[in-house]
Amino acid sequence: MAKATGAGRLRSKLHFQHRTVGDDGFGGGLATGEYATVFADSAEITPRLGSEPVMAQRLQGVQPVTIRVRSHAATRSVDASWRAVDARSGAIYAIISPPINVSQKNDYIDMLATSGGQTAQ
């Protein structure tokens, strides 16, 4: 029997959100207001284990995770100002790095995030 690949592991439903950008009065942009859902997508959430910085973050109550999603225009637009909210549990993941095309095939992308025990409002 063939081994399941890729999409079978995308078991979580995440709502990707970001704040609206307003004028800061000096010609630049400033993230203001509440987070708004831009799109929802299936994802695989994998806790990060091992390294010394990861161990230190867990002592502070922060759990680093890797979020893997299918690569498309919306997921490639995510950056460190976004967050992802789990549709089932309400867990909030702060995106800390932009998407990375690890396989170099442009099929799935990974992004690093942290979960600090917050819940969605």
C-alpha positions as CSV (number, residue, x, y, z in Angstrom):
1,M,0.0,0.0,0.0
2,A,1.3,3.5,-0.9
3,K,2.2,5.8,1.9
4,A,0.0,8.9,2.2
5,T,1.9,12.1,1.3
6,G,1.4,15.8,2.0
7,A,-2.2,16.8,2.3
8,G,-3.1,13.9,4.6
9,R,-1.2,15.6,7.3
10,L,-2.9,19.0,7.0
11,R,-5.4,18.3,9.7
12,S,-5.8,21.7,11.3
13,K,-7.9,24.5,10.0
14,L,-6.3,27.9,10.5
15,H,-7.7,31.4,10.0
16,F,-4.8,33.7,8.9
17,Q,-5.4,37.2,10.1
18,H,-3.7,40.6,10.0
19,R,-4.4,44.1,11.2
20,T,-5.4,46.9,8.9
21,V,-2.7,49.4,8.1
22,G,-3.4,53.1,8.7
23,D,-1.4,56.3,8.2
24,D,1.0,57.1,11.1
25,G,1.0,60.8,10.3
26,F,4.5,60.8,8.9
27,G,3.9,59.1,5.6
28,G,4.4,55.6,6.8
29,G,2.1,52.7,7.7
30,L,1.0,51.7,11.1
31,A,-0.9,48.5,12.0
32,T,-4.1,49.6,13.8
33,G,-7.4,48.1,14.8
34,E,-8.4,44.5,15.4
35,Y,-7.2,41.5,13.5
36,A,-9.3,40.5,10.6
37,T,-9.4,37.1,8.9
38,V,-8.0,37.3,5.4
39,F,-8.3,33.6,4.4
40,A,-8.5,30.1,6.0
41,D,-6.5,27.1,5.0
42,S,-5.7,23.6,6.1
43,A,-2.4,23.2,7.9
44,E,0.0,20.9,9.7
45,I,1.2,22.2,13.1
46,T,4.3,20.6,14.4
47,P,5.8,21.5,17.8
48,R,9.5,22.4,17.7
49,L,11.7,20.4,19.9
50,G,15.4,20.3,20.9
51,S,17.5,23.4,20.5
52,E,18.6,25.5,23.5
53,P,16.5,28.7,22.4
54,V,13.4,26.5,22.0
55,M,13.9,25.0,25.5
56,A,14.3,28.5,26.9
57,Q,11.1,29.7,25.2
58,R,9.2,26.8,26.7
59,L,10.3,27.8,30.1
60,Q,8.7,31.2,29.5
61,G,5.4,29.6,28.5
62,V,5.9,30.0,24.8
63,Q,5.7,27.0,22.5
64,P,7.5,27.4,19.1
65,V,5.8,25.5,16.2
66,T,6.2,25.0,12.5
67,I,3.1,25.6,10.4
68,R,3.0,23.8,7.0
69,V,0.4,24.9,4.4
70,R,0.0,24.5,0.7
71,S,1.8,27.1,-1.3
72,H,-0.5,29.6,-3.1
73,A,-0.7,33.4,-3.5
74,A,-2.5,34.0,-0.2
75,T,-0.1,31.8,1.9
76,R,3.0,33.4,0.3
77,S,1.7,36.9,1.3
78,V,1.9,36.0,5.0
79,D,4.7,37.8,7.0
80,A,5.7,38.4,10.6
81,S,2.9,40.9,11.2
82,W,0.2,38.2,10.8
83,R,-1.2,35.6,13.1
84,A,-3.0,32.3,12.7
85,V,-6.0,31.2,14.8
86,D,-6.9,27.5,15.1
87,A,-10.6,27.2,14.1
88,R,-11.2,24.3,16.6
89,S,-9.2,25.2,19.7
90,G,-9.0,29.0,19.4
91,A,-5.2,28.8,19.9
92,I,-3.4,31.9,18.5
93,Y,-0.1,31.4,16.7
94,A,2.0,34.5,16.2
95,I,3.9,34.2,12.9
96,I,7.6,35.0,13.6
97,S,9.1,34.3,10.2
98,P,7.9,34.6,6.6
99,P,7.0,31.5,4.6
100,I,9.9,29.3,3.5
101,N,9.7,27.0,0.4
102,V,11.7,24.2,2.0
103,S,11.2,21.6,-0.7
104,Q,12.0,24.0,-3.5
105,K,9.0,22.5,-5.4
106,N,6.6,25.3,-4.5
107,D,4.1,22.7,-3.2
108,Y,4.2,23.4,0.5
109,I,5.6,26.2,2.6
110,D,6.7,26.3,6.2
111,M,6.6,29.2,8.6
112,L,7.7,29.5,12.2
113,A,5.2,30.6,14.8
114,T,4.8,30.7,18.6
115,S,1.8,29.9,20.8
116,G,1.7,31.7,24.0
117,G,-1.4,30.2,25.5
118,Q,-3.8,33.0,24.3
119,T,-7.3,32.3,23.1
120,A,-9.2,33.9,20.3
121,Q,-11.7,36.6,21.1
